[in-house]
Amino acid sequence: MGQRPRDLDPYRSLRHYLGARLRHRRTAAGLSLSELAGRVYLSQSTLRMVELGERPLDGEAAARLDAELDTGEEFSSLLPWTGREPGEPGDGALTTDLLTLAWMVGRLGVMIDRRTLLQLATTVSASATIDVPDLGERLQRALTRPRGLSDETLTLIEDRTAGWHLIEAMLPAPVLMRGLTAHLREVTALLETCPRSPVRARLARAAGETAVLAAWASWDAGHAGQAARYFRAARTVSEETEDTLVGVCAAAYRSYMQTGPDAPVHARALLSEAREAVDGRRHPLVDAWLLAREAEEAAALGDPAATGLIRRAEAAYHTGEPQARPWVRFLNDARLRSMQLRVYALAGDETRALPLVDELAACAKACEPPRRAAVFYSEAALATARVGDHAQAVHYAERAADLAARAISRFAASHLADVENALARSSLAGARAARQRVAEARRAVDASPR
């Protein structure tokens, strides 16, 4: 009798994440280890060690696996993050690379695509200290002229915080959590020695904005208790600094996490309260996000006010806000379109929904990371199923299911629930199989080791 494959925890390490993805792809293709090893010119023992997270892939092997398993460069895109593991020489460099990468993107201050992010990651890996203030110089100044937290250090922390919010959707979950944890350790250490002052308030705000993102990532990975602790920290920051926007950010993220039959009601209450704390004239992008989220929940409740809310969200979005807080810059054209499509599909507004379907599917196909692409395809599947185009709904649902399972994301999987229900009403021959794929993807995400 053959041995049962060893369980893999995708969140234990970066190599385990890649190994879990490789095993998933191989078994989905119906291939044994020996069959796949022969096709990609690797020994069976090497491939087994990669699946077990015991050794890394090189670029050529990753490219061959991508081509053979038709992954869309999944394994090649993971290589910048999987070079070293805890306990190996130089492990600290990988965390440094992530912190430097977040700092660089934060300095740029704009959303970038996945390809650009990977190019930056390669550059940073080659020279992790590019343009970073020299640590030796900072240490010498601290020893000879102690004067508290320098503006240079504070700006670095703020830039890096902004960077995490700009790149979080494109990073594999284990990579994101490792980087956020390292960043929060540094910020916490500084807070522990920094007296109350305007400088501390800036540092605390950076801590709060990072804590909200860490809460969101923890929830998406299935760690609800850890998410709650980070949210409590963010609430403390909002109270200490009297910065209501940190609390608003936390409320908006929490609105996604409500469960049970009354989830839309609870989510809408959170969003309504958050909107009352925001002056839309000064924070139009924040207002746009809150309005669009409230529109989604209103549409789920069958409230006709949903379409009015989403139009107000679009108007606020186009007002523009060059100096927007970093955590709201994720709300780009594609993300707003996905929220509009969801609202119009649930409201039965075919005239407004259909023109958005092809546009959103094109965005998903182009360069979006798996989690976001899964959401986009889910919205396209829901809209086409609602208007009776079941063949297209099946196509989009299958793509969404594959990407949601790949992302191991609760957020992506939650969007599949509506798709599964919509497909249940279809008599098309392929609808039943697509519905089963969607259900399997949701179960796979729920069952992923945490």
C-alpha positions in Angstrom: 0.0 0.0 0.0 1.2 3.5 -0.9 1.8 6.0 1.8 -0.7 8.8 2.4 0.8 12.1 1.1 2.1 14.3 3.9 -0.3 17.2 4.8 1.0 20.6 3.7 0.3 23.9 5.5 0.4 26.6 2.8 0.8 29.2 5.6 3.8 27.5 7.3 6.3 28.9 4.9 6.7 30.2 1.4 8.0 26.9 0.1 5.1 25.0 1.6 2.8 27.4 -0.2 4.5 26.7 -3.5 4.5 22.9 -2.8 0.8 23.0 -1.9 0.1 24.8 -5.2 2.2 22.3 -7.2 0.5 19.3 -5.6 -3.0 20.9 -6.3 -2.1 21.6 -9.9 -0.6 18.1 -10.5 -3.5 16.2 -9.0 -6.1 18.4 -10.8 -4.3 17.4 -14.0 -4.5 13.7 -13.1 -0.8 13.2 -13.1 1.4 11.2 -10.8 4.7 12.4 -9.5 6.6 10.3 -12.0 4.5 11.3 -14.9 4.9 15.0 -14.3 8.6 14.7 -13.4 9.2 13.0 -16.8 7.4 15.8 -18.7 9.3 18.6 -17.1 12.8 16.9 -17.0 13.1 16.6 -13.3 13.8 13.6 -11.2 10.9 12.2 -9.2 12.7 12.8 -5.9 13.4 16.4 -6.8 9.8 17.0 -7.6 8.7 15.3 -4.4 11.0 17.5 -2.3 9.6 20.6 -4.0 6.0 19.5 -3.2 7.0 18.9 0.4 8.5 22.3 0.7 12.0 20.9 1.3 13.8 22.6 -1.7 13.2 25.6 -4.0 12.6 25.6 -7.7 14.9 27.2 -10.2 13.6 29.5 -12.9 13.8 27.0 -15.8 12.0 24.3 -13.8 9.3 26.7 -12.8 8.8 27.8 -16.4 8.5 24.2 -17.6 5.9 23.4 -14.8 3.9 26.6 -15.7 3.9 25.5 -19.4 3.0 21.8 -18.7 0.3 22.6 -16.1 -1.0 25.7 -17.9 -0.8 27.8 -14.8 -0.4 31.3 -16.3 3.1 31.7 -14.8 2.0 30.9 -11.3 5.2 29.2 -10.2 7.5 31.6 -12.0 5.8 34.5 -10.2 6.4 32.9 -6.8 10.1 32.5 -7.2 11.2 36.0 -5.9 9.6 35.0 -2.5 10.8 31.4 -2.0 14.6 31.6 -2.0 15.3 31.0 1.7 13.5 29.5 4.7 13.8 29.9 8.5 17.0 28.5 9.8 18.9 28.7 6.5 21.9 31.1 6.1 20.8 34.5 5.1 17.1 34.1 6.0 16.9 37.6 7.4 17.7 39.0 3.9 14.3 37.8 2.6 12.4 39.8 5.2 14.7 42.8 4.5 13.9 42.5 0.8 10.1 42.6 1.6 10.5 45.6 3.8 12.6 47.4 1.2 10.1 46.5 -1.5 7.2 47.9 0.5 9.2 51.1 1.2 10.1 51.5 -2.5 6.4 51.2 -3.6 5.3 53.5 -0.9 7.8 56.1 -2.1 6.3 55.8 -5.6 2.9 56.3 -4.1 0.9 54.7 -7.0 -0.7 51.3 -7.7 1.5 49.1 -9.8 0.7 45.9 -11.7 2.0 42.4 -10.8 4.7 42.4 -13.5 6.2 45.6 -12.3 6.1 44.4 -8.7 8.0 41.3 -9.6 10.6 43.3 -11.5 11.0 45.5 -8.4 11.3 42.4 -6.2 14.1 41.0 -8.4 15.9 44.4 -8.2 15.6 44.6 -4.4 16.7 41.0 -4.0 19.9 41.8 -5.9 20.6 44.9 -3.7 18.4 45.0 -0.7 19.7 48.3 0.6 19.1 50.4 -2.6 18.5 54.0 -1.5 17.7 53.0 2.0 19.3 55.4 4.6 22.5 53.8 5.8 22.0 51.9 9.0 25.5 52.5 10.2 25.2 56.2 9.8 21.9 56.3 11.7 23.4 54.2 14.5 26.3 56.5 14.8 24.1 59.6 15.0 21.8 57.9 17.6 24.8 57.1 19.8 26.5 60.5 19.6 23.5 62.8 19.3 20.4 61.1 20.8 17.4 63.2 19.9 14.4 60.8 19.8 12.8 59.4 16.7 14.2 61.2 13.6 12.0 62.5 10.8 14.0 60.3 8.4 13.0 57.1 10.3 9.4 58.2 10.6 9.1 59.0 6.9 10.6 55.6 6.1 8.0 53.9 8.3 5.1 55.9 6.8 6.3 55.2 3.2 6.6 51.5 4.0 3.1 51.4 5.5 1.7 53.0 2.3 3.6 50.4 0.3 2.0 47.5 2.1 -1.4 48.8 1.2 -0.5 49.3 -2.4 0.9 45.8 -3.0 -1.1 43.6 -0.6 -3.4 42.2 -3.3 -0.5 41.0 -5.4 1.5 39.1 -2.7 0.9 35.5 -1.8 -0.7 35.4 1.7 2.4 33.9 3.5 4.6 36.6 1.9 2.3 39.4 3.0 2.0 38.2 6.6 5.7 37.7 7.0 6.4 41.2 5.8 3.6 42.8 7.8 4.8 41.0 10.9 8.3 42.2 10.5 7.1 45.8 9.9 4.8 45.8 12.9 7.6 44.5 15.1 9.7 47.5 14.2 6.9 50.0 14.7 5.9 48.4 18.0 9.5 48.7 19.3 9.6 52.4 18.4 6.2 53.0 20.0 7.4 51.4 23.2 10.1 54.1 23.6 8.4 57.1 22.1 6.7 59.6 24.5 3.4 61.2 23.6 4.1 63.9 21.0 3.2 64.8 17.4 5.9 62.4 16.3 4.3 59.5 18.3 0.9 60.4 16.8 2.3 59.9 13.3 4.0 56.7 14.3 0.8 55.4 15.9 -1.2 56.2 12.8 1.2 54.2 10.7 0.8 51.4 13.3 -3.0 51.6 13.1 -3.1 51.5 9.3 -0.8 48.5 9.3 -2.8 46.8 12.0 -6.0 47.1 9.8 -4.2 45.5 6.9 -2.8 42.7 9.1 -6.4 42.1 10.4 -7.7 41.9 6.9 -4.9 39.5 5.8 -5.4 37.4 8.9 -9.2 37.1 8.3 -8.6 36.2 4.6 -6.3 33.4 5.7 -8.8 32.1 8.2 -7.3 33.5 11.5 -10.4 35.3 12.9 -9.0 35.6 16.5 -5.8 37.2 15.3 -7.8 39.6 13.1 -9.9 40.7 16.1 -6.8 41.5 18.1 -5.4 43.6 15.2 -8.7 45.4 14.9 -8.7 46.2 18.6 -5.2 47.8 18.2 -6.5 49.9 15.3 -9.4 51.1 17.4 -7.0 52.1 20.2 -4.9 54.1 17.7 -8.0 55.9 16.4 -8.9 56.9 20.0 -5.4 57.9 21.1 -4.6 60.0 18.0 -8.2 61.2 17.4 -7.8 60.1 13.8 -11.3 59.0 12.8 -10.1 57.7 9.5 -8.2 54.8 11.0 -11.5 53.7 12.6 -13.3 54.3 9.3 -10.8 52.1 7.5 -11.3 49.3 10.1 -15.1 49.5 9.8 -15.0 49.2 6.0 -12.8 46.1 6.2 -14.9 44.6 9.0 -18.0 45.0 6.8 -16.7 42.3 4.5 -16.3 39.9 7.4 -19.9 39.7 8.7 -21.5 36.2 8.6 -24.9 34.6 8.9 -28.3 35.5 7.4 -28.2 39.0 8.8 -24.7 39.8 7.5 -25.8 42.5 5.0 -27.8 44.2 7.7 -24.8 44.3 10.1 -22.4 45.3 7.4 -24.6 48.1 6.3 -24.8 49.4 9.8 -21.0 49.5 10.1 -20.7 51.3 6.8 -23.4 53.8 7.6 -21.8 54.7 10.9 -18.4 55.0 9.1 -19.9 57.4 6.5 -21.2 59.6 9.2 -17.6 60.1 10.5 -16.3 61.1 7.0 -16.5 64.5 5.4 -16.9 63.5 1.7 -15.7 66.9 0.6 -12.3 66.3 2.1 -12.1 62.5 1.6 -13.8 61.7 -1.7 -12.1 58.3 -2.3 -12.9 57.2 1.2 -16.5 58.3 0.7 -16.6 56.4 -2.7 -15.4 53.2 -1.1 -18.0 53.4 1.8 -20.8 54.3 -0.6 -19.9 51.5 -3.0 -19.7 49.0 -0.2 -23.1 50.1 1.2 -24.5 49.8 -2.3 -23.4 46.2 -2.5 -25.0 45.3 0.9 -28.2 47.2 0.0 -28.4 45.3 -3.3 -28.0 42.0 -1.4 -31.0 43.0 0.7 -33.0 43.9 -2.4 -33.1 47.6 -1.4 -33.8 49.8 -4.5 -31.6 52.5 -2.9 -28.6 50.5 -4.0 -28.4 51.9 -7.5 -28.5 55.5 -6.2 -25.7 54.7 -3.7 -23.4 53.2 -6.4 -24.0 56.3 -8.6 -23.0 58.5 -5.7 -19.9 56.4 -5.2 -18.9 56.8 -8.8 -19.3 60.6 -8.6 -17.2 60.7 -5.5 -14.5 58.5 -7.1 -14.2 60.9 -10.1 -13.8 63.9 -7.8 -10.2 62.9 -7.4 -8.0 62.9 -4.4 -4.2 63.1 -5.1 -3.2 62.9 -1.4 -5.6 60.0 -0.5 -4.7 57.9 2.5 -2.7 54.8 1.3 -5.3 52.3 2.3 -8.0 53.6 -0.1 -5.8 53.7 -3.2 -6.7 50.1 -4.0 -10.0 51.5 -5.3 -8.9 51.8 -8.9 -11.1 51.8 -12.0 -11.3 48.0 -12.2 -12.2 47.6 -8.6 -15.0 50.2 -8.8 -16.3 48.5 -12.0 -16.5 45.2 -10.1 -18.6 46.8 -7.4 -20.8 48.5 -9.9 -21.3 45.2 -11.7 -22.3 43.4 -8.6 -24.8 46.1 -7.6 -26.4 46.3 -11.1 -26.5 42.5 -11.4 -28.2 42.0 -8.0 -30.6 44.9 -8.8 -31.5 43.3 -12.2 -30.3 46.3 -14.1 -29.3 44.5 -17.3 -28.7 47.8 -19.3 -26.0 48.9 -16.9 -24.6 45.5 -16.0 -23.8 44.0 -19.4 -21.5 46.6 -20.7 -19.3 46.1 -17.6 -19.0 42.3 -18.1 -16.5 42.2 -20.9 -14.5 45.2 -19.5 -14.1 43.4 -16.2 -13.3 40.0 -17.7 -10.5 41.7 -19.7 -9.1 43.3 -16.5 -9.1 39.9 -14.9 -7.4 38.2 -17.8 -4.7 40.9 -18.3 -2.6 41.2 -15.2 -4.6 41.1 -12.0 -3.4 38.8 -9.1 -5.4 35.6 -8.5 -7.6 36.9 -5.6 -8.7 40.0 -7.4 -9.1 38.2 -10.7 -11.3 35.6 -9.0 -13.6 38.4 -7.7 -13.8 39.9 -11.1 -14.7 36.7 -12.8 -17.2 35.9 -10.1 -19.0 39.2 -10.7 -19.0 38.6 -14.4 -20.4 35.1 -13.8 -23.1 36.4 -11.5 -24.2 39.1 -14.0 -24.3 36.8 -17.0 -26.3 34.2 -15.1 -28.8 36.8 -13.9 -29.5 37.9 -17.5 -29.8 34.4 -18.8 -26.5 34.0 -20.7 -25.7 30.8 -19.0 -22.9 29.6 -21.4 -20.9 32.7 -20.5 -21.8 32.3 -16.8 -20.4 28.8 -16.8 -17.1 30.0 -18.5 -16.6 32.8 -16.0 -17.6 30.6 -13.0 -15.0 28.0 -13.9 -12.3 30.7 -14.2 -13.3 32.2 -10.9 -13.3 28.8 -9.1 -9.8 28.0 -10.3 -8.4 31.3 -9.3 -10.2 31.4 -5.9 -8.7 27.9 -5.0 -5.3 29.1 -6.2 -5.5 32.3 -4.0 -6.6 30.3 -0.9 -8.6 33.4 -0.1 -11.8 33.6 2.0 -12.6 36.9 0.3 -12.5 35.4 -3.2 -14.4 32.3 -2.1 -17.2 34.4 -0.5 -18.0 35.8 -4.0 -18.5 32.3 -5.3 -21.5 31.7 -3.1 -23.7 33.9 -5.2 -22.4 32.4 -8.4 -23.2 28.9 -7.1 -26.8 29.9 -6.3 -27.2 31.6 -9.7 -26.0 28.5 -11.5 -28.5 26.3 -9.6 -31.2 28.0 -11.6 -29.7 27.1 -15.0 -30.7 24.1 -17.0 -27.6 24.3 -19.3 -25.7 21.0 -19.5 -22.5 22.5 -18.3 -24.0 24.5 -15.4 -24.1 21.5 -13.0 -20.5 20.7 -13.6 -19.5 24.4 -13.2 -21.5 24.6 -10.0 -19.7 21.6 -8.6 -16.4 23.2 -9.4 -17.4 26.3 -7.6 -18.5 24.3 -4.6 -15.3 22.4 -4.6 -13.3 25.6 -4.7 -15.1 27.0 -1.8 -14.6 23.8 0.2 -10.9 23.8 -0.7 -10.4 27.3 0.7 -12.4 26.4 3.8 -10.4 23.3 4.4 -6.9 24.8 3.7 -4.7 24.3 6.7 -4.4 27.6 8.7 
